[in-house]
Amino acid sequence: MAPSQRFRMTILAAPKDGVSQEEFSTYLKEKHAPLFLSIAISKRNLLKYEQFHVDTTLTTALNASADWHESGSAQPKFWSLAILEAESPEKILEIFKDEEYLRVVAPDESVVCNRAGSYILAGHYVTLFEA
C-alpha cells in the first residue's frame, strides 16, 4: 500500500507537573483545541485535526493482558496526542511560525503541557485495513 499523499504531524503531549489527567484532557479538548482552530492559518492550512487522550485504566489493563510490561502498571509519559493533517509539511510549519499562533496559541499550551517534555513525529500514514 502506498502512503497517504497528505502529510501528518503527531504531537505526543506530556503533562505539566501538578496537572491531573482529567484537567489535562479537558483543557486540551474544551479550551486549547477551539483556540487553535479559531486562528486563520489553522483554518486555511489544516485538512484535519484530531486528539487522542490516554485512558490509563484501559492502558494498564491492556499492557498487563498483552504482557507488554512486566508489572502491567507502566504508565505512559504522554497523556495526549494531537494529529494534524495538511497537504504538505510546509503547510503545517507555516502554522507554527505564524504571528497569531505565536502570540495567542503557543502560550496557551503551557497551561497544562510540558512542551519541553513533549515530542513531535512527522510522516505519512499508511492505511493497511479499513472496514
ABEGO torsion letter per residue (X at the ends): XBBBABBBBBBBBBBBBGBBAAAAAAAAAAAAAAAAAABAAAAAABABBBBBBBBAAAAAAAAAAAGABAAGABBBABABBBBBBBABAAAAAAAAABAAAAAAAAAAAAAABBAAABBBBBEBBBBABBX
